């Protein structure tokens, strides 16, 4: 009964989210991690060079 309710309530609402997550979650996490790492490296380099004037 709860499975049926879950399906009826969630399938139309969260169908896109489940497809998007299952297909792209790991790739998105990898890209986000790489971009975050690159951003931190660039920020630290610019900070050490005195680019921000702090």
Secondary structure, DSSP 8 states (H G I E B T S, - for coil): -HHHHHHHHHHHHHHHHHHHHHHHHHHHHHHHHHHHHHHHHHHHHHHHTTTT--
